[in-house]
Amino acid sequence: MTEYICNLSFTGLVVTPHGSGNLTTNTSYPTNLTFVWNYGNGTNQSVCSHHYHYGEYGHYRMMLGKICKLSTLTEPVNSNIREFCLKLLIRKKGDEKRAILVAFCVYAALGCLWLVGSYFYRKKFSEDNDEMRHLLINTGRHNNPDTKKSESASKPRRLKSLDTFRGMCLCIMAFVNYGGGGYWFFDHSVWNGITVADLVFPWFMWIMGTSTALSFRGLQRKATPKVTIFLKVVRRTITLFLLGLFIVNSPDDWYKIRIPGVLQRFAVSYFAVSTMMLLHIKVGEPEDTTAPIDFQSRVRDLLPYWKQWLFVVCLLVVHTCLTFLMPVPGCPTGYLGAAGLSDLDHSNCTGGAALQVDNWLLTQDHIYDDETPKHEYQIRVNYDPEGVLGSLTSIFMTFLGLQAGKILLAYKDHGSRLVRWVIWGVVLGLLAILLCQGRQNGGWIPINKNLWSLTFVLSLASMAFLLLSLYYFLVDVRRWWTGFPFFMAGMNSISVYLCHGVFQKYLPFSWKIQHRNHGNLLFMNLFGSNLWTIVFASYLYWNNIFINI
């Protein structure tokens, strides 16, 4: 269970003898309450402590004595997730956590219907193909050399697993951006740790790196001049950056425009990784993947690119040195905390060096002013999770995706690709665990999305390698799964992303809810996001409309 540190004494709750006081607390996480008797002469004495995960909209009474005695005045509308799992069958009617179960059952039923329908369709299609094959044999066309030549000249099969992975990320992103049903685990982590919402952005960047490797191989085979490729990279970088500015800024004063953002981070990472690839490739000379098997051939996805790795390692060294060694006025050197209520002695030090770099380059007027920790910890400064310093580790994340693409291009058999992807996934995961010391808080480098810490990138890249391995095996190797419905959204990701963001506040994608609870929110958020990721994406796919930048 994710927990966050918060100094509640800052709220100033005072209870006089034979008196009472009121306290409102966040029910997303368990709460530790410690009551202290103040004698008024500078001495304090602990009365009692209590640890409990309070339910939403519940009212409780705490009687103070030698022990903290808790009683429930009004039953909460839902208990915490662990109690829900244990007591699902005996909960009172109307428990809002059942909305998740209902949604899961509906999607599972639809998935089963799709699988059954697909099975019978493929069976019928196979029978029709057999009849056509017999017809071709009888008419003599089956042995026509021109027919064989045309079949052999067909285009290489598209890597459907990558589109499926990208589409899955897009579905999660749209649902989370639309509200995630109001559940805390579908929202971004407040500070250290990872939630479902934290997964998709870095995965998208990783996939972009993989796609970049495939794109450059195509340009290389077409003998596209390097100048043309560079202009294409610059055009795409500028387009992504400008679209990002359009998405993240509402009608506002030009003096307060936010400069960092999601697409802006994509633009910076794409430009850096693409430039590295452009400096390496030789136009019109695709690399030989049929060399004799020796040590160099077994690592041909690494050795030729040692200069790229040297550059990326230098970026990580710069990021680490700035994070842990750069002096920040009024803050401890190497500070990684959220500040605010979590650390009253350094309440304006959120993010440490990351905030300082943004203040130098962008100022407080041009960074995000509504970040997740700001509400939880009552932070008084603006902090941008897509700030400048985190761009260095974002480039590394994209580069790791590029590495997956290099493996795909360097090795043609499925086994070689899968083994290497799995090894990368395991090694990166173990390295992330080592650096964070297997802890959410207190490790050397905590896993933190707001900081885009090194361990955050390593852990998410580890998951990406393993997930691509799974999807590649299911979709492209065994072909047990077509990738539906994800792959259609994955083939039009930029269109779906932009449209779902622009029209989020309009009918029929969202509406005013009279009775605000998880069930109603979950239905609205699923309905609105699915209109884009399934209905709109399917329409584009079946009409052969594919929009790329």
Secondary structure, DSSP 8 states (H G I E B T S, - for coil): -------GGGG-----TT--------SSS-EEEEEEEE-SSS-EEEEEEEEE---TT-EEEEEESSSEEEEEEE--S---HHHHHHSGGGS-TT-TTHHHHHHHHHHHHHHHHHHHHHHHHHHHHHHHHHHHHHHHHHHTGGG-HHHHHHHHTS-----HHHHHHHHHHHHHHHHHHTTGGG-GGGS--SSBB--GGGTHHHHHHHHHHHHHHHHHHHHHHTT--HHHHHHHHHHHHHHHHHHHHHHH--S--GGG-----HHHHHHHHHHHHHHHHHHH--TT----S---SSHHHHTTTTGGGHHHHHHHHHHHHHHHHHHHHS-BTTB-TT--S--GGG-GGGTT-TTTHHHHHHHHHT-GGGS-S--HHHHHHT--S---TT-STHHHHHHHHHHHHHHHHHHHHH--SHHHHHHHHHHHHHHHHHHHHHHHTT-SSSSSS--BTTTT-HHHHHHHHHHHHHHHHHHIIIIIIS-----TTHHHHHTTHHHHHHHHHHTTTSTTT----SS-SHHHHHHHHHHHHHIIIIIIHHHHHHTT-----
